Amino acid sequence: MNFLTNLFYTILMLSVLVFFTFFASIIPLLNGDIIYVPFIVVTSLSLFLWFVFHTFGLLQKRKAKKGLVLTVAFLFVCAGGYLANHLYKQNMETVSAEVDLFQYLPNSEGAKVATLEDVASLQLPKENLLRLDGATALYPLYSAFVQATYPKKEYHFADPTVRASKTPEAYNNLIEGTADIIFVAEPSEAKLKYAEKMGVTLNMTPIGREAFVFFVHAKNSVEGLSSEQIRDIYSGKVTNWKEVGGKNDSLRPFQRPTESGSQTAMHSFMGRVPLMEAPTENVVSGMGGVISEVSEYKNYRNAIGYTFRFFSTEMVKNDNIRLLEVDGVYPDKESIRSGTYPITSEFYAITAGTTNPHAQAFIDWILSDEGQDLVEKTGYVPINN
């Protein structure tokens, strides 16, 4: 009878610990801290083993007490370590791809949108307006085009007329026929294949130039890297900052999501050098599951990331990161204009068979002195300079 009683309590204890382990593991998983799950499992297993040995008298009383103390201590160390690390990550500054687009709404009061000194020579009628979309980094530019040429009213960035859906979605909207013109960097291989599959030809008109840049924590001692060093970092060949002139500290190279404009630019920059697997973290999906996504840049002292110059210097304006020189040249408008900065690229106004009668006139106007003046005033480098 005593044995059956002990067995009953053992099974009850096991049920409680399984319940505890399951729910205690969910929190770290949802926060991307998978590393703590094994500690939780080991702790639960240790408690269960101690309970079994103690219940069935397999340990001397002194050893049983010592085992309990050690197990509980281990539990507190794990919990304390998790909380400390979680708080550290929560307070770690991120450099997000999200910015406040409300400040660039065309025709809105106090908007940070470039304007012409005179009324634009092109004024589009309110009927059959072009449906625009594009990359987040280029929204301030095509917002300026809209403010100069569209009927005077506010156009929300979620409005079908003037959207800001980000690069991958903008390409999809263009290819699927729900946008007439998009403003983006060059398409990824996946988007080119999708266009081909849909029987669509992408007509790409370069309208300006921009720099693809790399950035680090402002207190990182490294001020510049060569193109070869960057490729070595992002291929996984170089793993410590001391290998490229920095301190003895492991590198944290962050990447951007697949098919984003900056990730496409990164693949182009790497050329034939294979890009290492992007760091990921577990996040909660809309259906309540846990999925892996490319982890957002966190401004660790040993981190490195990449984006486009205008986005980082004008839209994000983060004083705690610093742009790196590449091959001895700092990325600014002058080095882009002169062509001395080695990683410059064009950005485009792209159509895909739109039947809107205003499309070509609008693109022609963008390439005119007025349109290119807005490219310059927004903060980009005009295509004809």
C-alpha positions as CSV (number, residue, x, y, z in Angstrom):
1,M,0.0,0.0,0.0
2,N,2.9,2.4,0.9
3,F,4.5,1.6,-2.5
4,L,1.2,2.3,-4.3
5,T,0.8,5.6,-2.5
6,N,4.4,6.6,-3.4
7,L,3.8,5.6,-7.0
8,F,0.6,7.7,-7.1
9,Y,2.4,10.8,-5.8
10,T,5.3,10.2,-8.2
11,I,2.9,10.1,-11.2
12,L,1.2,13.2,-9.8
13,M,4.6,15.0,-9.5
14,L,5.5,13.9,-13.0
15,S,2.2,15.4,-14.4
16,V,2.8,18.7,-12.6
17,L,6.4,18.9,-13.9
18,V,5.4,18.1,-17.4
19,F,2.8,20.9,-17.2
20,F,5.3,23.3,-15.7
21,T,8.0,22.4,-18.3
22,F,5.6,22.9,-21.2
23,F,4.4,26.4,-20.2
24,A,7.8,27.5,-18.8
25,S,9.3,26.7,-22.3
26,I,6.7,28.6,-24.2
27,I,7.8,32.0,-22.9
28,P,11.5,31.7,-24.0
29,L,10.3,30.2,-27.3
30,L,8.1,33.2,-28.0
31,N,10.9,35.6,-27.3
32,G,13.4,33.7,-29.4
33,D,15.4,32.4,-26.5
34,I,15.5,28.7,-27.5
35,I,18.8,28.3,-25.5
36,Y,16.9,28.3,-22.2
37,V,14.5,25.5,-23.1
38,P,17.1,22.7,-22.4
39,F,17.8,24.3,-19.0
40,I,14.1,24.2,-18.1
41,V,13.9,20.6,-19.2
42,V,17.0,19.6,-17.2
43,T,15.7,21.4,-14.1
44,S,12.4,19.7,-14.3
45,L,14.1,16.3,-14.8
46,S,16.4,17.0,-11.8
47,L,13.4,17.9,-9.6
48,F,11.6,14.7,-10.7
49,L,14.6,12.5,-10.0
50,W,15.1,14.0,-6.6
51,F,11.4,13.5,-5.8
52,V,11.6,9.8,-6.9
53,F,14.8,9.1,-4.9
54,H,13.5,10.9,-1.9
55,T,10.0,9.4,-2.0
56,F,11.2,5.8,-2.3
57,G,14.0,6.3,0.2
58,L,16.9,5.8,-2.2
59,L,18.9,8.7,-0.8
60,Q,20.1,9.4,2.7
61,K,18.3,12.3,4.4
62,R,21.4,14.5,4.3
63,K,22.1,13.8,0.7
64,A,18.4,14.3,-0.2
65,K,18.5,17.8,1.4
66,K,21.7,18.7,-0.4
67,G,20.3,17.5,-3.7
68,L,17.2,19.6,-3.2
69,V,19.2,22.7,-2.4
70,L,21.4,22.2,-5.5
71,T,18.4,21.6,-7.7
72,V,16.6,24.7,-6.5
73,A,19.7,26.8,-6.8
74,F,20.1,25.6,-10.4
75,L,16.5,26.6,-11.0
76,F,17.1,30.1,-9.7
77,V,20.3,30.5,-11.6
78,C,18.5,29.5,-14.9
79,A,15.6,31.8,-14.2
80,G,17.8,34.7,-13.2
81,G,20.0,34.2,-16.3
82,Y,16.9,34.2,-18.5
83,L,15.4,37.3,-17.0
84,A,18.7,39.2,-17.1
85,N,19.3,38.3,-20.7
86,H,15.7,39.1,-21.6
87,L,15.9,42.5,-20.0
88,Y,19.2,43.1,-21.8
89,K,17.7,42.3,-25.1
90,Q,14.6,44.3,-24.4
91,N,16.7,47.4,-23.7
92,M,19.0,46.8,-26.7
93,E,18.5,49.4,-29.3
94,T,17.3,48.1,-32.7
95,V,17.7,49.6,-36.1
96,S,14.3,48.7,-37.6
97,A,13.0,48.8,-41.2
98,E,9.9,50.6,-39.8
99,V,9.7,54.4,-39.8
100,D,6.9,56.9,-39.3
101,L,5.6,57.4,-42.8
102,F,3.0,59.9,-41.6
103,Q,5.6,62.6,-41.7
104,Y,5.9,62.1,-45.5
105,L,2.2,62.2,-46.4
106,P,1.8,64.4,-49.5
107,N,-0.2,67.6,-49.0
108,S,-0.4,67.1,-45.2
109,E,0.4,69.9,-42.8
110,G,4.0,70.0,-41.7
111,A,5.0,67.1,-44.0
112,K,8.7,66.6,-44.6
113,V,8.1,66.4,-48.4
114,A,10.4,68.2,-50.9
115,T,8.7,70.9,-52.9
116,L,9.3,72.9,-56.1
117,E,9.6,76.7,-56.1
118,D,6.9,76.9,-58.9
119,V,3.9,74.9,-59.9
120,A,4.9,71.7,-61.7
121,S,4.4,71.8,-65.5
122,L,2.6,68.4,-65.2
123,Q,-0.8,68.5,-63.5
124,L,-2.7,65.2,-63.5
125,P,-6.5,65.2,-63.6
126,K,-8.4,63.6,-60.8
127,E,-9.9,61.0,-63.1
128,N,-7.9,57.9,-63.7
129,L,-5.0,58.7,-61.4
130,L,-1.9,56.5,-61.5
131,R,-1.7,53.9,-58.8
132,L,1.7,54.2,-57.2
133,D,3.6,51.9,-54.8
134,G,7.1,51.4,-53.7
135,A,9.9,50.8,-51.2
136,T,9.8,52.5,-47.8
137,A,13.0,54.3,-48.4
138,L,11.6,55.8,-51.6
139,Y,8.3,56.9,-50.3
140,P,9.5,60.4,-49.4
141,L,10.5,60.8,-53.1
142,Y,7.3,59.6,-54.8
143,S,5.3,61.4,-52.2
144,A,7.0,64.6,-53.4
145,F,6.1,63.7,-57.0
146,V,2.5,63.2,-56.0
147,Q,2.4,66.5,-54.0
148,A,3.7,68.3,-57.1
149,T,1.5,66.8,-59.8
150,Y,-1.6,65.2,-58.2
151,P,-4.9,67.0,-57.3
152,K,-4.4,68.6,-53.9
153,K,-5.6,66.4,-51.1
154,E,-4.0,64.0,-48.6
155,Y,-3.1,60.6,-49.9
156,H,-2.6,58.0,-47.1
157,F,0.2,55.5,-47.6
158,A,-2.4,52.7,-47.3
159,D,-4.6,54.3,-50.0
160,P,-4.7,52.2,-53.2
161,T,-3.7,55.4,-55.1
162,V,-0.4,56.1,-53.4
163,R,0.7,53.1,-51.3
164,A,3.9,52.3,-49.5
165,S,3.8,48.5,-49.4
166,K,7.6,47.8,-49.2
167,T,9.6,46.3,-52.0
168,P,8.4,42.7,-52.2
169,E,4.7,43.6,-52.0
170,A,5.1,46.5,-54.4
171,Y,6.6,44.2,-57.0
172,N,3.7,41.8,-56.4
173,N,1.1,44.6,-56.8
174,L,2.8,45.7,-60.1
175,I,3.0,42.2,-61.5
176,E,-0.6,41.4,-60.5
177,G,-1.9,44.6,-62.0
178,T,-3.0,46.5,-58.9
179,A,-0.3,49.2,-59.3
180,D,0.7,51.2,-62.4
181,I,4.1,52.4,-61.4
182,I,6.4,51.3,-58.5
183,F,9.5,53.0,-57.2
184,V,12.0,50.4,-56.1
185,A,15.6,49.1,-56.4
186,E,16.3,46.4,-58.9
187,P,14.2,43.2,-58.7
188,S,15.4,40.0,-57.1
189,E,15.7,36.8,-59.1
190,A,12.5,35.6,-57.4
191,K,10.5,38.6,-58.6
192,L,11.9,38.3,-62.1
193,K,10.8,34.7,-62.2
194,Y,7.4,35.6,-60.9
195,A,7.0,38.3,-63.6
196,E,8.0,35.7,-66.2
197,K,5.5,33.2,-64.8
198,M,2.7,35.8,-64.9
199,G,3.7,36.8,-68.5
200,V,4.7,40.3,-67.5
201,T,7.6,42.4,-68.7
202,L,9.1,44.8,-66.2
203,N,9.9,48.2,-67.9
204,M,12.6,49.8,-65.7
205,T,13.4,53.5,-65.9
206,P,16.3,54.7,-63.8
207,I,15.4,57.9,-62.0
208,G,18.2,58.4,-59.4
209,R,21.2,56.9,-57.7
210,E,21.8,55.8,-54.2
211,A,24.5,54.2,-52.0
212,F,24.3,50.8,-50.4
213,V,25.9,51.2,-47.0
214,F,27.2,49.2,-44.0
215,F,26.9,50.4,-40.5
216,V,28.1,49.5,-37.0
217,H,27.7,50.7,-33.4
218,A,29.0,54.2,-33.0
219,K,31.6,53.1,-30.5
220,N,33.0,50.4,-32.8
221,S,36.7,51.3,-33.4
222,V,36.5,50.2,-37.1
223,E,35.8,53.1,-39.4
224,G,36.0,51.4,-42.7
225,L,36.3,48.0,-44.5
226,S,37.3,46.9,-47.9
227,S,34.8,45.3,-50.2
228,E,36.8,42.0,-49.8
229,Q,36.6,42.2,-46.0
230,I,32.9,42.7,-46.1
231,R,32.4,39.7,-48.4
232,D,34.6,37.7,-46.1
233,I,32.4,38.7,-43.1
234,Y,29.2,37.9,-44.8
235,S,30.4,34.6,-46.3
236,G,31.4,33.5,-42.8
237,K,35.2,33.5,-43.6
238,V,35.9,36.3,-41.1
239,T,34.3,35.8,-37.6
240,N,36.2,38.2,-35.4
241,W,36.6,42.0,-35.5
242,K,40.4,41.7,-34.8
243,E,40.7,40.1,-38.3
244,V,39.6,43.4,-39.9
245,G,41.5,45.8,-37.6
246,G,39.0,45.9,-34.7
247,K,38.9,44.6,-31.1
248,N,39.0,40.9,-30.2
249,D,35.3,40.4,-30.4
250,S,33.1,38.0,-32.4
251,L,31.2,39.5,-35.3
252,R,27.4,39.7,-35.4
253,P,26.5,40.2,-39.1
254,F,22.8,40.9,-39.4
255,Q,20.9,40.5,-42.7
256,R,17.5,41.7,-44.1
257,P,14.5,39.6,-45.1
258,T,14.6,37.8,-48.5
259,E,13.4,39.9,-51.5
260,S,13.7,43.2,-49.6
261,G,15.5,45.9,-51.6
262,S,18.5,45.8,-49.3
263,Q,18.8,42.0,-49.3
264,T,18.6,42.0,-53.1
265,A,21.4,44.7,-53.1
266,M,23.4,42.5,-50.8
267,H,23.2,39.5,-53.0
268,S,24.3,41.7,-55.9
269,F,27.2,43.0,-53.9
270,M,28.4,39.5,-52.9
271,G,28.5,38.4,-56.5
272,R,29.6,34.8,-56.7
273,V,30.6,34.7,-53.1
274,P,28.0,32.7,-51.2
275,L,26.1,34.7,-48.5
276,M,26.1,33.0,-45.1
277,E,22.8,31.9,-43.6
278,A,21.0,34.8,-42.0
279,P,20.6,34.9,-38.2
280,T,17.0,34.1,-37.3
281,E,14.8,34.2,-34.2
282,N,11.6,32.5,-33.4
283,V,8.5,34.8,-33.5
284,V,4.8,34.2,-33.0
285,S,2.9,33.9,-36.3
286,G,-0.5,35.3,-36.8
287,M,-2.0,31.8,-36.2
288,G,-0.3,31.4,-32.8
289,G,2.5,29.2,-34.0
290,V,6.2,29.8,-33.7
291,I,8.1,30.6,-36.9
292,S,11.6,31.7,-37.7
293,E,12.3,35.1,-39.3
294,V,15.4,37.0,-40.0
295,S,16.3,38.7,-36.8
296,E,16.1,42.4,-36.6
297,Y,19.3,44.3,-36.3
298,K,20.2,44.9,-32.7
299,N,22.9,47.5,-32.0
300,Y,25.4,45.3,-30.1
301,R,28.9,46.7,-29.9
302,N,30.1,43.9,-32.2
303,A,27.2,44.1,-34.7
304,I,27.2,45.0,-38.4
305,G,24.3,45.6,-40.7
306,Y,23.4,47.2,-44.0
307,T,20.8,49.4,-45.7
308,F,20.6,52.4,-48.1
309,R,22.2,55.7,-47.2
310,F,19.1,57.9,-47.4
311,F,17.1,55.6,-45.2
312,S,19.7,55.5,-42.5
313,T,20.8,59.1,-42.5
314,E,17.5,60.9,-43.2
315,M,14.6,58.6,-42.3
316,V,16.0,56.7,-39.3
317,K,18.6,59.2,-38.1
318,N,20.2,57.0,-35.4
319,D,23.1,58.7,-33.7
320,N,24.2,55.4,-32.2
321,I,25.2,53.8,-35.4
322,R,27.9,54.9,-37.8
323,L,28.2,54.4,-41.5
324,L,31.5,52.7,-42.6
325,E,33.8,53.8,-45.4
326,V,34.1,51.1,-48.1
327,D,37.4,50.9,-49.9
328,G,38.4,54.1,-48.2
329,V,35.4,56.2,-49.4
330,Y,32.6,57.5,-47.2
331,P,29.1,57.2,-48.6
332,D,27.6,60.6,-49.1
333,K,25.9,62.5,-52.0
334,E,29.2,63.8,-53.3
335,S,30.9,60.3,-53.5
336,I,27.7,58.9,-55.1
337,R,27.7,61.7,-57.6
338,S,31.3,61.4,-58.5
339,G,31.1,57.6,-58.6
340,T,34.0,57.2,-56.1
341,Y,31.9,55.3,-53.6
342,P,32.1,51.7,-54.8
343,I,28.6,50.4,-54.0
344,T,26.2,52.8,-55.8
345,S,23.2,51.7,-57.7
346,E,20.2,53.1,-59.6
347,F,16.7,53.0,-58.4
348,Y,13.8,52.9,-60.8
349,A,10.2,53.8,-61.8
350,I,8.9,50.5,-63.1
351,T,5.8,49.7,-65.1
352,A,4.5,46.4,-66.3
353,G,2.1,47.0,-69.2
354,T,-0.2,49.5,-67.5
355,T,-2.9,51.0,-69.7
356,N,-3.1,54.2,-67.7
357,P,-2.7,57.1,-70.3
358,H,-0.8,59.2,-67.8
359,A,2.0,56.7,-67.1
360,Q,4.5,57.8,-69.7
361,A,3.9,61.5,-69.2
362,F,4.5,61.0,-65.5
363,I,7.8,59.2,-66.0
364,D,8.9,61.7,-68.6
365,W,8.2,64.5,-66.1
366,I,10.2,62.6,-63.4
367,L,13.2,62.7,-65.8
368,S,12.7,66.4,-66.5
369,D,14.5,69.1,-64.6
370,E,11.6,69.5,-62.3
371,G,11.4,65.9,-61.4
372,Q,15.1,65.5,-61.0
373,D,15.1,68.7,-58.8
374,L,12.8,66.8,-56.4
375,V,15.1,63.8,-56.5
376,E,17.9,66.2,-55.4
377,K,15.9,68.1,-52.8
378,T,14.6,64.8,-51.2
379,G,18.2,63.7,-50.6
380,Y,19.0,61.4,-53.5
381,V,21.3,61.9,-56.4
382,P,19.6,62.6,-59.7
383,I,20.2,60.2,-62.6
384,N,21.5,62.9,-64.9
385,N,24.2,64.2,-62.5
